[in-house]
Amino acid sequence: MTDLPWKRIVVKVGSALIAPQKQGCSSHYLLGIAQFITYCRAQGIQVVLVSSGSVAAGWHHFGEVDKPSVTVKKAMAAAGQADMMATWNKLFDFPTAQLLLTHGDLRNRDRYISIKDTIFSLLEHGLLPIINENDAVTADKLKVGDNDNLSAMVAAAADADTLIICSDVNGLYTQNPHENPDAKLIKQVTEITAEIYAMAGGASSAVGTGGMRTKIQAAKKAISHGIETFIINGFDADSFNQLLKGQNPGTLFTSNEKPMQEHLHWMTHTSQAQGEVIVENDFNIDLDTHSEQLTSDDVVAINGDFSVGDTILVRKGDGTKLAKAKSNYSSCLLSFITDQDDREFASEFQQKTGPIISEKNIAILESK
């Protein structure tokens, strides 16, 4: 073994590793992962585990069912979460702690900070946080949807330096290796481009909810926060042996040299826009440095129902996404101002109430 450079890592384990046949939890593939986590902790590396699998783990309690309803899936998650935690606890000789999150928890800034504080406190006291989406109660509009992206959000919240995503293949290939024997493994990615996304297919496992594309999405979130990301084969115990030797067993996504500031990363990758402010296609104000110059004169439409303090998307009418920002106005009030025929009234009103968005609460987006 070699001295590892990590201080804090997040390990993401999927449903297919937890309950491969949907017949309850199995430690067959988890033992190697548990040994890896135990070794890292022994080296003074703090570890956070993001573990899918509650639905798959609870599936067998509900008889022969191919396509369970949403309600039954929630019940499966409730039953399976207890089994999954019990399985992990059997594999560790140190205490663990369970955190069940929804996207609603993460996109609310106060609750997000509370999650960070809880993770830090658990790590400080030597516990292993085990995090999963709260599938038993989550409504669709509050779901992250897959634990690949959840793991990247958790890695950012935990200020991790490395994210390790376990897959059913060795990493990112030029083509789907399950279908194309000529597919070649890409050992390192320095920039996530459209070409990289094009290499990702759908989910190859019948058990999990994510495929390679969601793993690349997660990697993009993580590396923009300065978190290097590995996609490795979680079914192969040698993957973890190679990591412990300082080797790359899969695909390494190198972190950005200039990570985004924490609050801007949260705004960009975690906070969910509750509505949209649409501006003219020829809108030319530099929002990066002059966001407070955005006025009702520039706005052509308001989409969605949002309140003061909610995150909104600012985009052009042609669909170009300009920024995500904290709104200083509700959608109702902003619509009222925008609809005024008396532009002088609208201008005076806004001068009294302040800018639509503030420079300290805006994240500029890449044009799409």
N, C-alpha and C positions, 0 to 999 in steps of 0.2 A: 504494500500500500504506500501511497505518497501523501505528503502534506497537501491538503485541499485548500484552495484559495477562498472558499465560500465562508461567509459569516452567517447568512440566513438564507435558506432555500425553501421553495414550495414544491411539493411533489404531488402531481395530479394522477389519480388512479381511476380508471373507468369501470363501467358496469360489467363489461365482458371479463375483466380480471376478478371482480368480486364474486359474481354468480354466473359462470360461463354457460350453464345449461338452464338457467332460471329455476334451478331446483334447490334454492337456498344458497347460503354463502359457502365458499370453498377456500381453504387456505393454501391450495395447491400452488397458485401463482403469487399469493400474497406473502409467503414466507420469505422469499428473496428480497422483496421490497421492504419488509419489516426489518430484516437483517441490515439492509443498506441504511435505513433510517436510524437504527440503533448504533451503527458504526459512526455515522455522521455526528450524532449527539455525543458520543464518546470522545469525539475530536473537538468538542466545543462548538459545533455548528448547530445553530437553531433551525428547527424543521417545522414547517406547517404542512399538514396533509389535507389535500382536497380530494374527497372520495365520493364518487358517484355510486350508484348501485342499490339504492333503497327500494326502487320499484322492482328491479330484477331479483333482489334478495327476498322480497315478500311475495313474489308471483305464485310460488307453489302452494301458498295457503289458500288460494282461491280457485282451486280445481283446474280443469282443462278449459282454458280460454285463450283464443288466438288474438282477439282484438277487444281488450277490456275497455269499458267506458271510462271517461275522465274521472268519474266518482270512484270507480273500482281502482283505478290507478292511484288515486290519492290514498285509498285504504291500503293498497299494496305498499306504498311508500311508508305509511305509518307503521305497518308491521315489519317491513324490511329494514327500516332504519335501526330499530332495536337489535335485530339480528346482526346487522353490519357492524355496529359499535361493539357488540359482544365478541365478534370474530376478531376485530382489531385488538381489543383489549387482551384477548388470549395470546396474541403474538408479541405483546410488549410487557416488559417488567418494570415499567414506569407509568405514572398516571397520564391519562388522556382527558381531553375536554371536548364536548360537542358544541359546535356552533351551526345552527340552521339559519340560512339567510335567504332573502328574496331580493330581487332587483330593486324593489321599493325601499329596502333597507339601505342599499348601496347608493342609490341615486339621491337620497335625502342627505344633505351635507352633515347635519347634526348627528344622524344615526351612523353615517359613514365614519365620522370621527370617533364615535362611541365604539364601533367595531374595531377600529385601529387600536384604541386604548385597551380593549379587552384582549386582543391578540398579544399586544406587547406585555400586558400583565401576566398572561398565561405563560409566555416564553420566559419571562423574568423569573417565574417561580418553578420553572423546570417541567411544565406540562406540555404535552403534544396537542396542539389544537387540531381537531379533525372537523373539517368544514364541508357542508353539502348544501345544495339548494333545498329549501323547505317545500318539497313537492307535495306533502300531505295537505297543505293549506293554500299554496300559491295560486292566485288567479292568473290567467294568461297574460294580462297586461302588466303583471308584476314579475313575470318570469324572466330570468336570464336565458333559459332554454337549453343550455348545454354547459357542462362543467369545465370544458376547455376555456371558454371565455370567462367563466367564473373564476377559474384558477389564476388568470392574468389579473383580474380585478383584485383578487385577494393578495397576489404577489405585490401589487402596487400599494395596497393598503398596509401590508406588512413590511414595506420597505426592504423587500428581499433583493438579493443580488443575482439569484439564479432561479429559473423556473424549469422544472423537469416534467414533461408531459409524456405519460406512458401511452403507447399506441399498440396496435396489433401487427405493425410492420416496423422495420428498422429505422424508418425516418421518412423524409420526403424523397420521392422518386420522380424521375422524369415522366413516368406513366404509372398507372396502377399496377403494382407488382403481382397482385392476385390474378390479373388478366393478361399481363404482358411480360413474358419471360425476359424480354430484352430491356426492361426498365432498369435504369441506373440510379443508384443512391446518390443524392446530393449531400456531401459531407458538411458544407458550410454555406450559409446565406448571409450576405452582408447588407442586402437591401431587398425588401419585399415589394416586388413589382407585379404588374398585371400578368406577366409571364409566369411568375411563381404561383400565383393564384390559379392560373390555367392548368397547372400540373396536378392540382388537387381534385380528386373525385368526391363521390358521396361516401356515406358510411359503409364500410365493408362488413361490419359486424351486425348481426341481427339483434343484438342485445343493447348496444349503445345508441345514444341519440346524436352523437357528433361524428364527423368524418375528418379527413385531412384538412378540408377547408376551414373548419372551425378551429383547428389547431394552428393554422397559419394566422387566422384572425387573432387568436390569443397571443401568438408570438409577436404580432405587430403591436398589440397593446403593451406587451411586456417590454420589448426592446426600446420603445419610445420613452419608457420610464428608466432606461439604463439597466434593464434586467436581461442578462443573456438567457437564452431559452434553448433547451434541448428537446427534440422529439426522439424518443427511443422505443425500442421494442420491450414492452413491459412483460411479455410472455417469456422472454429469454433472460434467465438469471445472469448470464454473462454480461448483459448490458450494464448491470449495476457494478459488477466486478471491474469493468473497464472504466466506469466513472470514478471509482475509488482509486484507480491507478493514474488518474489524470488524463485518460484517453477519451476520445469522442466516439461512442458506439453507434451514433445515429446521425442526426442533422443538428448542427449548431447554428442558431440565429444569433449573430453578434449584436450586442447592444449599441444603441446610438451614442456617438461621441458626446453629443450635447443633449442629455435627457431633458424632457419637458419638466417644468416646475410642477410640484405635486398638485396644486389646486387646478392648474391648467390641464394636467393629465386626467384628473377626475372629471373635469368639465367635458373633455373631449371623448373619453373612452368609457366612462362609467355613468355619468349623469345622463338621463334620457330627456330629450326635448319634449315638452308638454304642448308645444305649439310652434307656429312658424310666423315670421315676419317677412313678407315678400317685398322686395325692392325692384326698381326698374332694371331692365337688362343692361342699361348703360350706366348704372350706379358705379361711381369711381372714387368714392371716399376710401382712404386707406384705414380700414377698421383696426389694423394692428396698432396704429399710433393716434388715430383721430376718431375712435369709435363714438365718442360723445357728440360728434357732429351729425350722427344719424338722427334725422327729425321726421316728423309725420309727413313732411313734403316728399320725402324719399320713399315712403311706404305706399304700396299699391294694394296690398291685401293682408289680412290677418287670418291665419288658419288655426283652429283649435281653441281650446278653452284653458287659459292659464291664469295664474295669480301672480301677484307681486312676489318676487323671489324665486319663481320657477325658472327652469332652464328653457330657453327657446332657441330655435334654429333661424338664423338669418340667411336667406338665400335669394337669388335672382329669380325672376319669372321663368327663365329658361331652365331652371333646375340647378344651376351652379350653387353649391353650398359655400357660403362665405365664412360663417362663424357660428359657434354656440356661445350663448351668453346668459347671464342672469338678468331677467327682465325687471326693470324698475316700475313697470306698469302692468296692470291686469289686461287681459285680452279685451275685456268689456270697455275699459277706459281708453285703451289705445285705439280701438275701433271707432269710438265716439270722436276722438280727436281727428283721426284720419278722414272721417266722413264729413267733416265740417267744410262747407263751401267758403266760409269766411276764413281765409288763410291767416289773416292778421290775428284773429281770435285764437286760432290753433297755435300760432307761434308764441303769442303772449302766454297762453295757458302752459305750454311746455317750458317756457323760460321760468315760470313760477314753480313748476313741479319737478323740474330737472330733466336730465337726459333719459332716453329710452333704455340705454345700456351704458355701463361705466367701464372705463379702461381697465380697471383692476379685476373685472369679472367677465372677461371675454377670452375665448380660445379660438384662434384663427384656424380654419380647416383647409386641407388641401382641396384644390378644385377638382370636382368629379363630374 
